[in-house]
Amino acid sequence: MLRKILTSFFVLLVCVAAFTWYCNRWVERGSVDLVFDEVARLPLHKAGLLLGTGKYLGDRQTINPYFEKRIAAAALLYQLGKIKAIIISGDNSKPDYNEPQDMRLALLELGVPDSVIYLDFAGFRTNDSVIRCKDIFGQDEITIISQRFHNERAVMIAGEYGIKAHGFNAEEVGGRAARKTNLREYMARIKLFIDLKITHRQPKYLGGPVLIK
């Protein structure tokens, strides 16, 4: 009896590992020509979609390096004329946690004018942020701004919903924070496959249209 249980458990582990590998390769191969490290290779789009993340790490004192590097990347694209507007999409589900507003303030400090910044407070998941970029903000072509691992997943979502998207990769983050994020990303890619190919999950909230000038 114990042997059968162990055998079944082993088979289950192999299946999970294989499916995890498949989902990861599916995202990497599907996004390979759509994400860029160099600004010069990036096509022009009217709007950039800056994917949200918290300003601070868990201690609420240390600045999140993912936050800093995404802000720098978005400001650079605007300053070089690669985008004319920035949609900041992130989580605003708690009174003391507001990703879009924190990112807006950081962009203002780098000289990005407030008039070109648009806030999406219902970007609770990457899936929501990308779909709302089209359904709420009316963008069929966008530049997605985040780290490579995140951009790869986001452009896959965009393609599934008829959005022409390219990703600009913010500078990578190293150390312990990166290891934890990379581990979570494997699970996120499994969830992505389920969302796109099985459940076709829609955003938690939609709403009325927002005009990007």
ABEGO torsion letter per residue (X at the ends): XAAAAAAAAAAAAAAAAAAAAAAAAAAAAAAAAABBABAAABBBBABBBBBBBBABBAAGABBBAAAAAAAAAAAAAAAAGABABBBBBBBAABAABBAAAAAAAAAAAAGBBAAABBBBAABABAAAAAAAAAAAAGBABBBBBBBAAAAAAAAAAAAAAGBBBBBBBBBBBBEAAAAAAAAAAAAAAAAAAAAAAAAGBBBABBEBBBBBX
